[in-house]
Amino acid sequence: MKSDSAHIGVDVSKEKLDIYNPVTKATTSEPNTPEGFRKIREAARKAKAVVCCEPTGGLEFDMVMFLQKYDVPVAYCDGYRVRHYALSTGEFSKNDRIDARMISRFADNTDVRILDEKDKDQIRLRRLWSLYLTLVDTHVILAQKASIEPEKDLKTMLQAESRSLRKKAGKVLESCRKLIEGNEELSRVFTTVLLIDGIGQITALAVLAGVPELGKISDAAVAKLVGAVPMDNQSGKTDKSKHIHGGRKEVRNALYMAAVASVKFNHILGAYYRQVRQRMPGPKASKWALVPVMRKLIHLMNRIARDPNFVPQKKPGVKAA
């Protein structure tokens, strides 16, 4: 949804919010607390503006939920694109106040989608999924430390902490499932995606949490969004090989592991993988051929999210040679 309203830019950090108001052309700093949220709410109401911020891994969730509670329109702006927009305008300096101003100007010149009522569960899911990934990463680090720790007491302590974190991660994962079950649209997409041979619950959750645009943009756009599209690197007579670039790392990692399983157990993607691998030269063909499979998977998920009547073909898996 494109808004013709003014766009208040907010740069979110752990302790403060830098707020640029295009109406007053002033930048102020407020605490990242309900007190600061109320200041943004009043400024947005007075200016009849949309509040725009970047996804910051969870630091912005409380502000977004607060503003949505009081019917203040909120939109996300991709941080990567905002930074490159700033560079294109000749703004090479970077600090929180400049970032707030650039978010506002970026939103003025770009189609930004205002978050609606349906996005509340999506935002909560992203928050829970971010916590799950943090617990799993910490569990893995402690387990690795425990495996090489020579002192018995420290080894026991590390193993106990690792097991505790693993249990907590399982509880957070269960909270993600319950949240999805309580949302009709998310539940439909989640259930249908699991019908794809090679896709498990972790991959489905990673995509649903990491790609809120699923079903709302084209197949080509969503593949580029997750970083599964090789980019051209050509100038004049120089034409270098293409490589995937950017995208959302956690989602891409999940798609990679799903692609590895799909080429073995999915009768359609397995055959497609073998065809692509035969056309690719070099010793790394087996790995390069997984990228098109990743694209096929995210395209399929996007179509499932877009079309309630779309159901993937289901057939007993045939293991690829």
HUTA-V913312 format. One record per run of one state. SS is the DSSP state (helix for helix, strand for strand, loop for the rest). FROM is the first residue (numbers start at 1). TO is the last residue. Records with the same first field share a line. If there is no record, write none. Layout:
# HUTA-V913312
SS: FROM-TO  FROM-TO
This chain:
# HUTA-V913312
loop: 1-6  13-15  22-25  32-33  48-49  54-60  70-73  77-78  89-95  109-113  115-118  149-151  182-183  194-200  211-218  226-229  236-237  245-248  266-266  280-284  307-321
strand: 7-12  16-21  26-31  50-53  74-76  114-114  230-235  238-244
helix: 34-47  61-69  79-88  96-108  119-148  152-181  184-193  201-210  219-225  249-265  267-279  285-306
